[in-house]
Amino acid sequence: MMTKGQTEDALSKAFIQFYVKKLGFGPKEARVYIVADMIIVRLWGRLHPLEDILLLEKKGVELVKHIRKTFQEATFKELNAIIKKLVGCEAVSFHSDSSTRTGERFEIFIFDNNIADRFKNN
C-alpha cells in the first residue's frame, strides 16, 4: 500500500496526464491534498489558447467558466475512476472553480467517509 504522500503524488501525475490526454493541453503543475473526507486538487498553468481568445469577448469570463464547469461535469466519472484506482473508493460529489486571470484551478472531491484515515498506519 502506498503512503499518503505517494498517493497524493500519484494522483497529481494522473490528473496532469488526464488533462493533457483529453485536451491536448494541461496544467504545468498539480498538487493533491488528502484531508479528512476530501481530495483537494490544485492545478497551475496558463489558460488554454482558446480560452485566451474567448476572454477578449464581452462575456468571456462567464463563457470560459461555463465551458470549464461543463467539461468538469462531463469528465467527473473518468476522474472518479482515476481516484478509485489509486485510493480505493469513489467520490460522492465534486466542486471546482478556476481563475481566468492566472489559469489556476481547484477541484474538490468529497467522499462519504474519512479517506485520510486509510493512511494513519503508514
C-alpha positions as MATLAB code, in Angstrom:
seq = 'MMTKGQTEDALSKAFIQFYVKKLGFGPKEARVYIVADMIIVRLWGRLHPLEDILLLEKKGVELVKHIRKTFQEATFKELNAIIKKLVGCEAVSFHSDSSTRTGERFEIFIFDNNIADRFKNN';
ca = [
       0.000    0.000    0.000;
       1.231    3.487   -0.865;
       1.731    6.164    1.760;
      -0.443    9.270    1.795;
       2.349   11.312    0.157;
       2.895    8.700   -2.546;
      -0.849    8.579   -3.237;
      -1.079   12.381   -3.450;
       1.894   12.409   -5.847;
       0.414    9.630   -7.994;
      -2.917   11.473   -8.161;
      -1.137   14.722   -9.145;
       0.619   12.997  -12.039;
      -2.551   11.182  -13.091;
      -4.566   14.420  -13.179;
      -1.955   16.174  -15.338;
      -1.849   13.200  -17.726;
      -5.640   13.099  -17.864;
      -5.953   16.747  -18.894;
      -3.131   16.552  -21.434;
      -4.735   13.471  -22.999;
      -8.260   14.941  -23.028;
      -7.420   18.475  -24.127;
      -4.015   18.193  -25.745;
      -3.012   20.799  -23.183;
      -2.772   20.503  -19.451;
      -1.645   22.112  -16.247;
       2.078   22.568  -15.726;
       1.842   21.556  -12.100;
      -0.634   19.868   -9.792;
      -0.753   19.313   -6.059;
      -3.159   16.972   -4.358;
      -4.067   17.059   -0.683;
      -5.962   14.277    1.062;
      -7.771   15.878    4.001;
     -10.397   14.033    6.044;
     -13.196   13.161    3.592;
     -11.814   15.263    0.714;
      -9.274   15.176   -2.052;
      -8.296   18.729   -2.968;
      -6.610   19.175   -6.345;
      -4.798   22.427   -7.133;
      -3.744   22.838  -10.764;
      -1.435   25.556  -12.112;
      -0.750   26.611  -15.635;
      -1.781   29.094  -18.190;
      -5.158   29.133  -19.833;
      -5.889   27.111  -22.941;
      -5.221   29.227  -26.078;
      -8.935   29.075  -26.951;
      -9.782   30.471  -23.518;
      -7.385   33.390  -24.087;
      -9.310   34.247  -27.258;
     -12.709   33.930  -25.581;
     -11.642   36.272  -22.768;
     -11.356   39.089  -25.306;
     -15.139   38.974  -25.718;
     -17.541   40.997  -23.562;
     -18.844   37.969  -21.622;
     -15.630   35.990  -21.965;
     -15.093   35.298  -18.262;
     -18.575   33.840  -17.878;
     -18.181   31.806  -21.053;
     -14.794   30.344  -20.060;
     -16.060   29.448  -16.577;
     -19.176   27.850  -18.090;
     -17.102   25.797  -20.552;
     -14.749   24.637  -17.782;
     -17.625   23.695  -15.494;
     -19.372   21.783  -18.269;
     -16.138   19.942  -19.135;
     -15.505   19.070  -15.488;
     -19.034   17.742  -15.037;
     -18.688   15.693  -18.245;
     -15.410   14.144  -17.074;
     -16.338   13.531  -13.414;
     -16.812    9.785  -13.961;
     -13.384    9.443  -15.574;
     -11.691   11.462  -12.834;
     -13.529    9.417  -10.235;
     -12.202    6.220  -11.869;
      -8.634    7.558  -11.529;
      -9.258    8.267   -7.854;
     -10.860    4.865   -7.263;
      -7.875    3.111   -8.827;
      -5.423    4.904   -6.521;
      -7.470    5.376   -3.345;
      -9.969    2.528   -3.484;
     -13.215    4.468   -3.244;
     -15.341    6.844   -5.285;
     -16.243   10.446   -4.568;
     -19.897   11.266   -3.947;
     -19.661   14.891   -5.074;
     -17.347   17.265   -6.887;
     -16.803   21.024   -6.725;
     -14.487   23.240   -8.749;
     -13.538   26.792   -9.571;
     -10.917   28.478  -11.682;
      -9.231   31.823  -12.140;
      -9.450   33.285  -15.617;
      -6.554   35.612  -14.780;
      -3.999   33.027  -13.709;
      -5.348   29.739  -15.067;
      -5.178   28.246  -11.561;
      -7.914   25.742  -10.795;
      -9.220   23.931   -7.708;
     -11.122   20.680   -7.795;
     -12.505   19.178   -4.614;
     -13.793   15.622   -4.436;
     -15.962   14.719   -1.433;
     -16.286   11.176   -0.064;
     -18.802    9.588    2.279;
     -16.034    8.517    4.663;
     -12.771    9.831    6.055;
     -10.307    8.602    3.431;
      -7.358   10.191    5.240;
      -7.830    7.540    7.933;
      -6.636    4.934    5.423;
      -3.116    6.357    5.715;
      -2.764    6.629    9.508;
      -0.671    3.459    9.809;
       1.916    4.281    7.123;
];
